[in-house]
């Protein structure tokens, strides 16, 4: 966006929302400053540089959030952190699935509920499951973690012994929160932007976020008991700002720790066949449905 375009957009925001529109515009300008400062910060790490057989991605999971609940889950007893390669999902995919790791990609299964995953659908994965395109639940305006678990277990058992690595990408704790929903505001707001402009309460947002994290970790526990993997890592594609350095949510290209520091918990998994997953059918999605889904996730 050029400076002239920015001024024009700011004028529209102020006309519609007054001081709130101005506050939003100032924050967006500050995000531009932070993006330009990225070369001054330490670069992130591509996950393929690390050792793992199964990589479980919890979308937008803050390292301090998972630390808060770690005592509740026996598989979260080997903690750590890593600096992510990106601050948004699409950026993470673009910087993870690169030519330099083509051999690794060809030996990887990718199961994902993220709406940006279609950008890597043509890569030569052993198997690519784009659950966003067929596992959407209209009632919750999102994809249930149970659906990701079911697909992952089915795919893991189907390809047992045929792959070296597997990535399972859950959408939680990214909003919307399944167990503790919290509403969006006006057209400028998703939950985090609503927090930034004062429309949402920080304590309530955090409780909703943590509830969503517990919800997905309950499903991670089911997955770990029903898939074979010697070296499992539970991590995130990026973190999530709650006001540090003026950063809310996870804007593209932001180098600050709140969005670049992610958990890196090491555990193991063994298929004890304690769970019989459902078969999830594939269905087509219209452009109109896609737009509504992105709004539900806070992207539009």
C-alpha positions as CSV (number, residue, x, y, z in Angstrom):
1,X,0.0,0.0,0.0
2,X,1.4,3.4,-1.0
3,X,1.4,6.3,1.5
4,X,-1.3,8.0,-0.5
5,X,-3.4,4.9,-0.4
6,X,-2.8,4.6,3.3
7,X,-4.0,8.2,3.9
8,X,-7.1,7.6,1.8
9,X,-7.9,4.4,3.7
10,X,-7.3,6.1,7.1
11,X,-9.7,8.9,6.1
12,X,-12.4,6.3,5.4
13,X,-11.7,4.6,8.7
14,X,-11.9,7.8,10.6
15,X,-15.1,8.8,8.8
16,X,-16.7,5.5,9.8
17,X,-15.3,5.0,13.3
18,X,-13.9,8.3,14.5
19,X,-11.1,7.9,17.1
20,X,-11.3,4.1,16.9
21,X,-10.6,4.3,13.2
22,X,-7.7,6.6,13.9
23,X,-6.3,4.2,16.5
24,X,-6.5,1.3,14.1
25,X,-4.8,3.3,11.4
26,X,-1.9,4.3,13.7
27,X,-1.4,0.7,14.7
28,X,-1.3,-0.4,11.1
29,X,1.4,2.3,10.4
30,X,3.4,1.0,13.3
31,X,3.2,-2.6,11.9
32,X,4.8,-1.2,8.8
33,X,7.7,0.2,10.8
34,X,8.2,-3.2,12.5
35,X,8.2,-5.0,9.2
36,X,10.9,-2.8,7.9
37,X,12.9,-3.5,11.0
38,X,12.9,-7.3,10.4
39,X,16.5,-7.4,9.2
40,X,17.6,-6.2,12.7
41,X,16.2,-9.3,14.3
42,X,17.4,-12.9,14.4
43,X,16.1,-15.1,11.5
44,X,13.9,-18.0,12.3
45,X,14.5,-21.7,11.8
46,X,13.0,-24.0,9.2
47,X,11.4,-27.0,10.9
48,X,13.1,-29.4,8.5
49,X,16.4,-28.4,10.2
50,X,15.2,-30.1,13.3
51,X,14.7,-33.8,14.1
52,X,11.2,-35.2,14.2
53,X,9.0,-37.9,12.7
54,X,5.7,-36.3,13.6
55,X,5.3,-32.6,13.9
56,X,2.1,-31.4,15.4
57,X,1.4,-27.7,14.6
58,X,-1.0,-25.8,16.9
59,X,-2.0,-22.7,14.9
60,X,-1.1,-19.4,16.5
61,X,0.0,-21.1,19.8
62,X,1.9,-18.8,22.1
63,X,4.8,-20.5,24.0
64,X,3.6,-19.0,27.4
65,X,0.1,-20.3,26.8
66,X,1.1,-23.9,26.4
67,X,3.5,-23.5,29.4
68,X,0.5,-22.4,31.4
69,X,-1.4,-25.7,30.9
70,X,1.6,-28.1,30.5
71,X,1.2,-29.6,33.9
72,X,-2.2,-30.9,32.9
73,X,-0.8,-33.1,30.1
74,X,1.7,-35.8,30.7
75,X,3.1,-35.6,27.1
76,X,4.1,-32.0,27.7
77,X,7.0,-32.8,30.1
78,X,9.9,-32.0,27.7
79,X,9.5,-28.3,27.0
80,X,11.4,-26.0,24.7
81,X,11.0,-23.1,22.3
82,X,12.1,-22.2,18.8
83,X,12.1,-19.0,16.7
84,X,9.7,-19.6,13.9
85,X,10.5,-18.8,10.3
86,X,7.3,-16.7,10.0
87,X,4.7,-14.7,11.8
88,X,1.7,-15.9,9.7
89,X,0.6,-19.3,8.3
90,X,1.0,-18.5,4.6
91,X,4.5,-17.1,5.3
92,X,5.3,-20.2,7.3
93,X,4.4,-22.5,4.4
94,X,6.3,-20.4,1.9
95,X,9.4,-20.5,4.1
96,X,9.1,-24.2,5.1
97,X,8.3,-26.0,1.9
98,X,11.2,-24.7,-0.2
99,X,13.4,-26.3,-2.8
100,X,16.2,-26.8,-0.4
101,X,14.1,-29.4,1.4
102,X,12.6,-31.1,-1.7
103,X,13.8,-34.6,-0.6
104,X,12.2,-34.1,2.8
105,X,9.0,-32.9,1.3
106,X,8.7,-35.9,-0.9
107,X,8.9,-38.1,2.3
108,X,6.3,-36.1,4.2
109,X,2.6,-36.4,4.8
110,X,0.9,-33.1,5.4
111,X,-2.6,-33.1,7.1
112,X,-3.8,-29.6,7.5
113,X,-6.9,-27.6,8.5
114,X,-5.3,-24.2,7.7
115,X,-7.1,-22.1,5.0
116,X,-3.8,-21.2,3.3
117,X,-2.7,-24.8,2.7
118,X,-4.0,-24.9,-0.9
119,X,-0.9,-22.8,-1.7
120,X,1.3,-25.9,-1.3
121,X,-1.2,-28.5,-2.6
122,X,0.8,-29.2,-5.7
123,X,4.0,-30.2,-3.9
124,X,5.0,-33.9,-4.1
125,X,4.0,-34.9,-0.5
126,X,3.4,-38.6,0.2
127,X,-0.1,-37.5,1.0
128,X,-1.7,-34.1,1.3
129,X,-5.0,-33.8,3.2
130,X,-6.5,-30.3,2.9
131,X,-9.2,-30.6,5.6
132,X,-10.2,-27.0,5.2
133,X,-11.8,-27.9,1.9
134,X,-13.9,-30.8,3.2
135,X,-14.0,-30.7,7.0
136,X,-15.6,-27.4,7.7
137,X,-18.3,-27.3,10.4
138,X,-20.9,-24.6,9.8
139,X,-22.3,-24.8,13.4
140,X,-19.0,-23.7,14.9
141,X,-17.8,-21.7,11.9
142,X,-14.5,-23.6,11.9
143,X,-12.9,-27.0,11.7
144,X,-13.2,-29.2,14.8
145,X,-9.9,-30.6,16.2
146,X,-11.7,-34.0,16.3
147,X,-11.9,-33.9,12.5
148,X,-8.1,-33.3,12.1
149,X,-7.4,-36.1,14.6
150,X,-9.7,-38.6,12.7
151,X,-8.1,-37.8,9.3
152,X,-4.5,-38.0,10.7
153,X,-5.1,-41.4,12.4
154,X,-6.6,-42.8,9.2
155,X,-3.8,-41.4,7.0
156,X,-1.1,-42.5,9.4
157,X,-2.5,-46.1,9.5
158,X,-3.1,-46.2,5.7
159,X,0.5,-45.2,4.9
160,X,2.2,-46.9,7.8
161,X,5.9,-47.6,6.9
162,X,5.6,-45.5,3.7
163,X,6.8,-42.1,4.9
164,X,9.5,-40.6,7.0
165,X,7.8,-37.5,8.3
166,X,4.3,-36.4,9.0
167,X,2.9,-32.9,9.8
168,X,-0.5,-32.5,11.5
169,X,-1.7,-28.9,11.4
170,X,-4.6,-28.2,13.8
171,X,-6.3,-24.8,13.6
172,X,-6.7,-24.3,17.3
173,X,-5.9,-22.4,19.5
174,X,-6.4,-19.9,16.7
175,X,-9.9,-18.3,17.1
176,X,-12.8,-19.0,16.9
177,X,-12.7,-20.7,20.2
178,X,-14.8,-23.9,20.2
179,X,-15.4,-24.4,23.9
180,X,-15.6,-20.7,24.9
181,X,-16.7,-18.5,21.9
182,X,-16.1,-14.8,22.0
183,X,-17.7,-12.5,19.4
184,X,-16.2,-10.3,16.7
185,X,-16.8,-6.6,16.6
186,X,-17.4,-4.4,13.6
187,X,-15.7,-4.8,10.2
188,X,-12.3,-3.7,11.5
189,X,-12.3,-6.2,14.3
190,X,-11.5,-9.8,14.8
191,X,-11.1,-10.9,18.5
192,X,-7.5,-9.5,18.7
193,X,-8.1,-6.3,16.9
194,X,-11.1,-5.8,19.1
195,X,-8.8,-6.1,22.0
196,X,-6.4,-3.6,20.5
197,X,-9.1,-0.9,20.1
198,X,-10.7,-1.6,23.5
199,X,-13.8,-3.5,22.4
200,X,-12.8,-6.8,24.0
201,X,-11.6,-7.5,27.5
202,X,-8.1,-8.9,27.8
203,X,-8.9,-11.4,30.6
204,X,-11.9,-12.8,28.7
205,X,-9.9,-13.1,25.5
206,X,-7.1,-15.0,27.2
207,X,-9.6,-17.3,29.0
208,X,-11.2,-18.1,25.6
209,X,-7.8,-18.7,24.0
210,X,-6.6,-21.0,26.8
211,X,-9.9,-22.9,26.6
212,X,-9.3,-23.5,22.9
213,X,-5.8,-24.6,23.6
214,X,-6.9,-27.2,26.1
215,X,-9.6,-28.3,23.6
216,X,-7.0,-29.1,20.9
217,X,-4.5,-30.6,23.4
218,X,-7.2,-33.1,24.4
219,X,-7.2,-34.2,20.8
220,X,-3.5,-34.3,20.5
221,X,-3.6,-36.8,23.4
222,X,-5.9,-39.0,21.3
223,X,-3.7,-38.7,18.3
224,X,-0.5,-39.7,20.3
225,X,-2.2,-42.9,21.5
226,X,-3.3,-43.9,18.0
227,X,-0.3,-43.2,15.7
228,X,3.2,-44.5,15.6
229,X,6.1,-42.0,15.8
230,X,9.3,-42.3,17.8
231,X,10.2,-38.6,17.8
232,X,7.1,-36.3,18.1
233,X,7.3,-32.5,18.4
234,X,4.4,-30.2,19.4
235,X,5.0,-26.7,18.0
236,X,3.3,-23.9,16.2
237,X,3.5,-22.1,12.8
238,X,3.7,-18.8,14.6
239,X,2.7,-17.2,17.9
240,X,0.2,-14.4,18.7
241,X,0.6,-10.9,20.0
242,X,-1.6,-9.6,22.8
243,X,-0.1,-6.1,22.8
244,X,3.6,-6.6,23.1
245,X,5.3,-3.9,21.1
246,X,1.8,-2.8,20.0
247,X,1.4,-6.2,18.2
248,X,-2.0,-7.9,18.3
249,X,-2.7,-11.2,16.6
250,X,-0.1,-12.2,14.0
251,X,0.5,-9.7,11.2
252,X,2.6,-10.7,8.3
253,X,6.4,-10.0,8.5
254,X,6.5,-9.0,12.2
255,X,9.8,-10.0,13.9
256,X,8.9,-9.6,17.6
257,X,9.0,-12.5,20.0
258,X,5.3,-12.7,20.7
259,X,4.7,-13.9,17.1
260,X,8.0,-15.5,16.3
261,X,8.7,-17.6,19.5
262,X,6.9,-20.9,19.4
263,X,6.7,-24.0,21.6
264,X,8.9,-27.0,20.9
265,X,7.8,-29.8,23.1
266,X,9.3,-33.3,22.4
267,X,7.4,-36.5,23.1
268,X,6.6,-39.8,21.5
269,X,3.6,-41.7,20.1
270,X,2.4,-45.3,19.8
271,X,-0.7,-46.7,18.1
272,X,-2.5,-48.5,20.9
273,X,-5.6,-48.7,18.7
274,X,-7.7,-47.2,21.5
275,X,-9.7,-45.1,19.1
276,X,-11.6,-45.9,15.8
277,X,-11.7,-42.7,13.7
278,X,-14.5,-41.6,11.5
279,X,-14.0,-41.4,7.7
280,X,-14.4,-37.8,6.6
281,X,-16.0,-37.3,3.2
282,X,-14.7,-34.8,0.6
283,X,-17.0,-32.1,-0.7
284,X,-16.7,-29.0,-2.9
285,X,-16.6,-25.5,-1.5
286,X,-18.0,-22.5,-3.3
287,X,-16.2,-19.1,-3.5
288,X,-19.0,-17.6,-1.4
289,X,-18.5,-20.2,1.3
290,X,-14.7,-19.6,1.3
291,X,-15.2,-15.9,1.9
292,X,-17.5,-16.5,4.8
293,X,-15.1,-19.0,6.3
294,X,-12.2,-16.6,6.1
295,X,-14.4,-14.0,7.9
296,X,-15.2,-16.5,10.6
297,X,-11.5,-17.1,11.2
298,X,-10.8,-13.4,11.3
299,X,-8.8,-13.1,8.1
300,X,-11.3,-10.8,6.3
